[in-house]
Amino acid sequence: MRSNILGYLVEASPLAVCIDTMTQSLQDDRRDCRWMACLNPHSYAVARRDPAFSAALKASDWLVPDGVGVVIASRLLNHPIPARITGFDVFDGIMQALEVRGGSVFFLGSTEDVLQNIRKKLALDYPNVRLVGAFSPPFRSQFTAEDSAAMISVVRETRPDVLWVGMTAPKQEKWLDEHSDQLPVNFAGAVGAVFDFYTGKVRRSHPIFRKLGLEWLPRLLQEPQRLWR
């Protein structure tokens, strides 16, 4: 079930239902990449100025309401969404499902230090999940054709069930939109800061803020120049 929020078809099912539909894609032997993106007020504002980003969000197979502002908008537009679903919620749900059923993952993005911490933490948290690869791409505003070819090559060599992409928006969504047909994976998630949240490099807002729908407030205070609009 989806709600039309200002031209974007956003998932309107509870988290458990969304995770179930996403994990169903893991049973596909064709390795036909289906991918997830997040819509929040910040990404919506950026997409208004970036047509390629807007097109990428609309092209995603799942667009989850990662922001209380999206939930409020859905109610004002009479297309109510029950609750927000964050990228971390999806990451946690998929990883728990893989821990039960088995499977493999690849982490694409962030720094070598963060990826090394992910390797260590993943072995403890999800011993039944195989980490088949991790790759830190160059830090550029826009990837070259050679950059993308290198990323595609390492993913194709390992053929993970799940590809986690943490290169921040809008770069990660536009990259997946352009290259998903070349990625032999069942599911890919554009999860941005989840790499940093998972390793503890960046702390998530206190549960009280998350419960009140104010998880954005501490991040705004930390990055006012980037997020105030």
C-alpha positions as CSV (number, residue, x, y, z in Angstrom):
1,M,0.0,0.0,0.0
2,R,1.3,3.4,-0.9
3,S,0.3,7.0,-0.5
4,N,0.8,9.8,-3.0
5,I,2.7,12.5,-1.3
6,L,3.3,15.5,-3.6
7,G,3.9,13.3,-6.5
8,Y,6.0,10.6,-4.7
9,L,4.5,7.1,-4.0
10,V,5.5,6.5,-0.4
11,E,5.1,3.2,1.5
12,A,2.1,3.4,3.7
13,S,2.3,-0.1,5.2
14,P,3.6,-0.8,8.7
15,L,7.3,-1.5,9.1
16,A,6.8,-5.3,9.5
17,V,4.9,-5.4,6.2
18,C,7.5,-3.4,4.4
19,I,10.3,-5.6,5.7
20,D,8.4,-8.7,4.7
21,T,7.9,-7.5,1.1
22,M,11.6,-6.5,0.9
23,T,12.8,-9.9,2.2
24,Q,10.6,-11.6,-0.4
25,S,12.9,-10.2,-3.1
26,L,15.8,-12.1,-1.5
27,Q,14.2,-15.4,-2.8
28,D,14.6,-14.3,-6.4
29,D,17.4,-16.3,-8.1
30,R,17.4,-13.9,-11.1
31,R,19.4,-11.3,-9.1
32,D,17.2,-8.5,-10.5
33,C,18.1,-5.6,-8.4
34,R,15.2,-3.9,-6.6
35,W,16.1,-1.0,-4.4
36,M,14.9,1.2,-1.6
37,A,15.2,4.9,-0.9
38,C,14.1,7.3,1.8
39,L,11.9,10.4,1.5
40,N,12.2,13.1,4.2
41,P,11.7,16.9,4.2
42,H,15.4,17.4,3.4
43,S,15.4,15.1,0.4
44,Y,12.1,16.5,-0.8
45,A,13.6,20.0,-0.7
46,V,16.7,18.9,-2.5
47,A,14.7,17.0,-5.2
48,R,12.7,20.1,-6.0
49,R,16.0,21.7,-7.2
50,D,17.5,18.5,-8.7
51,P,15.3,16.8,-11.4
52,A,17.7,13.8,-11.6
53,F,17.3,13.2,-7.8
54,S,13.5,13.5,-8.1
55,A,13.4,11.0,-10.9
56,A,15.6,8.6,-8.9
57,L,13.4,8.7,-5.9
58,K,10.4,8.0,-8.1
59,A,12.2,5.1,-9.8
60,S,13.0,3.3,-6.5
61,D,11.0,0.1,-5.8
62,W,10.4,1.2,-2.2
63,L,10.3,4.8,-1.0
64,V,9.9,4.8,2.8
65,P,8.7,7.8,4.8
66,D,11.9,8.6,6.6
67,G,10.7,11.7,8.4
68,V,7.8,12.9,10.6
69,G,7.2,15.7,8.2
70,V,6.2,13.2,5.5
71,V,3.8,11.5,7.9
72,I,2.2,14.8,8.8
73,A,2.0,15.7,5.1
74,S,0.2,12.4,4.4
75,R,-2.4,13.2,7.0
76,L,-3.0,16.7,5.7
77,L,-3.4,15.3,2.2
78,N,-5.8,12.6,3.4
79,H,-3.4,9.8,2.5
80,P,-2.4,8.9,6.0
81,I,0.8,6.9,6.6
82,P,0.8,5.1,10.0
83,A,4.3,5.9,11.1
84,R,7.7,6.9,9.8
85,I,10.2,4.2,8.6
86,T,13.8,5.2,8.8
87,G,16.7,3.8,6.8
88,F,18.0,2.3,10.0
89,D,14.7,0.5,10.6
90,V,15.0,-1.1,7.2
91,F,18.7,-2.0,7.7
92,D,17.9,-3.6,11.1
93,G,14.9,-5.5,9.7
94,I,16.7,-6.9,6.7
95,M,19.8,-7.8,8.7
96,Q,17.6,-9.7,11.3
97,A,15.9,-11.5,8.4
98,L,19.2,-12.5,6.9
99,E,20.5,-13.7,10.3
100,V,17.5,-16.1,10.4
101,R,17.5,-17.3,6.8
102,G,21.2,-16.8,6.0
103,G,22.6,-14.6,3.2
104,S,25.3,-12.3,2.1
105,V,25.8,-8.5,2.2
106,F,28.1,-5.9,0.6
107,F,28.7,-2.4,2.0
108,L,29.4,0.3,-0.6
109,G,30.4,3.8,0.7
110,S,31.9,5.7,3.6
111,T,35.5,5.4,4.6
112,E,37.9,2.5,5.1
113,D,37.8,3.1,8.9
114,V,34.1,2.9,9.0
115,L,34.0,-0.2,6.8
116,Q,36.6,-1.9,9.0
117,N,34.4,-1.2,12.1
118,I,31.4,-2.6,10.2
119,R,33.3,-5.8,9.6
120,K,34.1,-6.2,13.2
121,K,30.6,-5.4,14.5
122,L,28.8,-7.4,11.9
123,A,30.7,-10.6,12.9
124,L,29.4,-10.1,16.5
125,D,25.8,-9.0,15.7
126,Y,25.0,-11.2,12.7
127,P,27.2,-14.3,12.7
128,N,25.0,-16.1,10.2
129,V,25.3,-13.2,7.6
130,R,28.2,-13.4,5.3
131,L,30.0,-10.1,4.6
132,V,31.3,-10.7,1.0
133,G,32.7,-7.3,0.4
134,A,33.1,-3.7,1.3
135,F,34.3,-0.8,-0.9
136,S,35.0,2.9,-0.2
137,P,34.6,4.9,-3.3
138,P,36.5,8.1,-4.0
139,F,35.0,11.2,-2.3
140,R,33.9,13.4,-5.2
141,S,30.8,15.4,-5.8
142,Q,30.2,13.3,-8.9
143,F,31.7,9.9,-9.8
144,T,33.6,9.4,-13.0
145,A,32.8,6.6,-15.4
146,E,35.9,4.8,-14.1
147,D,34.7,5.2,-10.5
148,S,31.4,3.6,-11.3
149,A,32.9,0.8,-13.3
150,A,35.2,-0.1,-10.3
151,M,32.2,-0.1,-7.9
152,I,30.1,-2.2,-10.3
153,S,33.0,-4.6,-10.8
154,V,33.5,-5.4,-7.1
155,V,29.8,-6.0,-6.6
156,R,29.6,-8.2,-9.6
157,E,32.5,-10.3,-8.4
158,T,30.9,-11.0,-5.1
159,R,27.2,-11.2,-6.1
160,P,25.7,-10.4,-2.6
161,D,22.1,-10.9,-1.7
162,V,21.9,-7.4,-0.3
163,L,23.8,-4.3,-1.2
164,W,23.9,-1.4,1.3
165,V,24.8,1.9,-0.2
166,G,25.9,4.7,2.1
167,M,27.1,7.6,0.0
168,T,24.7,10.3,1.3
169,A,21.8,11.7,-0.7
170,P,21.4,12.6,-3.5
171,K,24.5,10.8,-4.8
172,Q,23.6,7.4,-3.7
173,E,20.0,7.4,-5.1
174,K,21.1,8.8,-8.5
175,W,23.9,6.2,-8.7
176,L,21.5,3.3,-7.9
177,D,19.0,4.6,-10.4
178,E,21.6,4.8,-13.1
179,H,23.4,1.5,-12.4
180,S,20.9,-0.9,-10.7
181,D,20.4,-2.8,-13.9
182,Q,24.1,-3.7,-13.8
183,L,24.1,-5.0,-10.2
184,P,23.5,-8.7,-9.7
185,V,21.9,-8.4,-6.3
186,N,18.4,-9.1,-5.0
187,F,18.0,-6.0,-2.9
188,A,19.8,-2.7,-2.5
189,G,19.2,0.0,0.1
190,A,20.3,3.6,-0.1
191,V,20.7,4.2,3.6
192,G,23.1,7.2,3.9
193,A,24.2,7.8,7.5
194,V,23.2,4.3,8.6
195,F,26.8,3.2,8.2
196,D,27.9,5.8,10.7
197,F,24.9,5.1,13.0
198,Y,25.6,1.4,13.1
199,T,29.3,1.7,14.0
200,G,28.6,4.5,16.5
201,K,30.6,7.1,14.7
202,V,27.5,9.3,14.7
203,R,25.0,8.9,17.5
204,R,21.4,8.6,16.7
205,S,19.1,11.0,18.5
206,H,17.9,9.9,21.9
207,P,14.9,7.5,21.8
208,I,12.7,10.3,23.4
209,F,13.4,12.5,20.3
210,R,12.7,9.6,18.0
211,K,9.4,8.8,19.8
212,L,8.3,12.5,19.6
213,G,9.2,12.6,15.9
214,L,12.0,15.1,16.6
215,E,15.0,12.9,15.6
216,W,15.9,15.7,13.1
217,L,16.4,18.3,15.8
218,P,19.7,17.2,17.2
219,R,21.0,16.7,13.7
220,L,19.9,20.1,12.7
221,L,21.8,21.6,15.6
222,Q,24.9,19.6,14.6
223,E,24.7,20.5,10.9
224,P,22.7,23.8,10.7
225,Q,24.2,25.1,7.4
226,R,23.4,21.9,5.5
227,L,20.0,21.1,6.9
228,W,18.2,24.3,7.9
229,R,16.3,24.7,4.7
